[in-house]
Amino acid sequence: MTHNEIILLGGMTLVTFLVRYPLLAMSGRITLPPRLLQALNYVPPAVLTAIVVPTVLVEENNLWLSSDNPRLIGALAALGIGLWKKNLLLTILVGMGVFLLWQTLLS
């Protein structure tokens, strides 16, 4: 790692810390309304969905909804096992396994 990269990494760390620390430091003194706290429960699933769905369904700026899409087949398998078993590790393993198997079968 070069000297400039170390300085860049340190600067990014410092900026990230300075942006987030004041909110964390004051979090014990601030009381959020129950409706806001309830709404904040939807943020992680919404963000995860916004990241995963385009990755699974879009290939080269085109919608890819077919059985030739191993990411879609893996995601559907993961969704099914996740809803059925409610086990995160099993969901990840099954989703990745189906994805890799489907990708291997197609190539």
C-alpha positions as a printed NumPy array, in Angstrom:
array([[  0.   ,   0.   ,   0.   ],
       [  1.37 ,   3.376,  -0.968],
       [  1.598,   6.4  ,   1.286],
       [ -1.228,   8.154,  -0.621],
       [ -3.52 ,   5.156,  -0.219],
       [ -2.914,   5.095,   3.539],
       [ -3.705,   8.819,   3.785],
       [ -6.846,   8.314,   1.669],
       [ -7.999,   5.419,   3.847],
       [ -7.338,   7.39 ,   7.019],
       [ -9.228,  10.39 ,   5.649],
       [-12.236,   8.288,   4.67 ],
       [-12.234,   6.661,   8.1  ],
       [-12.1  ,  10.049,   9.812],
       [-14.927,  11.509,   7.705],
       [-17.111,   8.444,   8.287],
       [-16.47 ,   8.612,  12.032],
       [-17.13 ,  12.355,  12.265],
       [-20.402,  12.06 ,  10.357],
       [-21.77 ,   9.197,  12.46 ],
       [-20.378,   9.739,  15.948],
       [-22.464,  12.783,  16.963],
       [-25.689,  10.89 ,  16.277],
       [-24.469,   7.86 ,  18.228],
       [-23.31 ,  10.036,  21.115],
       [-26.691,  11.747,  21.352],
       [-28.774,   8.612,  20.787],
       [-29.27 ,   8.062,  24.502],
       [-30.691,  11.56 ,  24.951],
       [-33.057,  11.567,  21.993],
       [-36.438,   9.881,  22.214],
       [-37.926,   8.988,  18.866],
       [-41.682,   8.725,  18.411],
       [-42.989,   5.13 ,  18.327],
       [-44.328,   5.577,  14.772],
       [-40.874,   6.6  ,  13.542],
       [-39.267,   3.638,  15.295],
       [-41.853,   1.358,  13.696],
       [-41.144,   2.882,  10.265],
       [-37.38 ,   2.425,  10.736],
       [-37.939,  -1.344,  10.973],
       [-38.689,  -1.297,   7.227],
       [-35.409,   0.366,   6.227],
       [-33.146,  -2.756,   6.139],
       [-35.524,  -4.861,   4.005],
       [-36.109,  -1.917,   1.655],
       [-32.385,  -1.268,   1.198],
       [-31.613,  -4.964,   0.721],
       [-34.394,  -5.255,  -1.848],
       [-33.103,  -2.195,  -3.719],
       [-29.657,  -3.793,  -3.928],
       [-30.631,  -7.402,  -4.698],
       [-33.512,  -7.064,  -7.172],
       [-31.588,  -5.211,  -9.915],
       [-28.644,  -7.588,  -9.472],
       [-30.904, -10.608,  -9.915],
       [-33.193,  -9.34 , -12.678],
       [-31.071,  -7.038, -14.861],
       [-28.329,  -8.135, -17.256],
       [-26.706,  -5.573, -19.574],
       [-29.554,  -3.068, -18.976],
       [-32.215,  -5.603, -19.984],
       [-34.753,  -7.361, -17.803],
       [-33.815, -11.057, -17.643],
       [-36.852, -13.084, -16.591],
       [-36.202, -16.608, -17.812],
       [-35.072, -20.003, -16.61 ],
       [-31.694, -19.221, -18.221],
       [-31.011, -16.717, -15.412],
       [-29.159, -18.624, -12.661],
       [-29.352, -15.621, -10.317],
       [-33.136, -15.59 , -10.583],
       [-33.404, -19.344,  -9.972],
       [-31.049, -19.089,  -6.979],
       [-32.967, -16.111,  -5.585],
       [-36.293, -17.924,  -5.936],
       [-34.852, -20.98 ,  -4.187],
       [-33.479, -18.764,  -1.406],
       [-36.813, -16.974,  -1.071],
       [-38.675, -20.263,  -0.825],
       [-36.376, -21.85 ,   1.748],
       [-36.19 , -18.592,   3.704],
       [-39.961, -18.306,   3.982],
       [-40.281, -21.996,   4.815],
       [-37.452, -22.559,   7.317],
       [-36.714, -19.004,   8.518],
       [-33.028, -19.909,   8.848],
       [-30.584, -17.35 ,   7.426],
       [-27.59 , -19.675,   7.025],
       [-29.68 , -22.358,   5.325],
       [-31.234, -19.708,   3.055],
       [-27.81 , -18.464,   1.958],
       [-26.442, -21.981,   1.427],
       [-29.448, -23.156,  -0.586],
       [-29.583, -19.971,  -2.668],
       [-25.874, -20.109,  -3.507],
       [-25.985, -23.848,  -4.099],
       [-28.918, -23.614,  -6.511],
       [-27.308, -20.639,  -8.262],
       [-23.988, -22.462,  -8.745],
       [-25.677, -25.696,  -9.817],
       [-27.93 , -23.891, -12.313],
       [-24.995, -21.895, -13.676],
       [-22.964, -25.092, -14.11 ],
       [-25.835, -26.875, -15.859],
       [-26.292, -23.981, -18.298],
       [-22.635, -23.739, -19.281]])
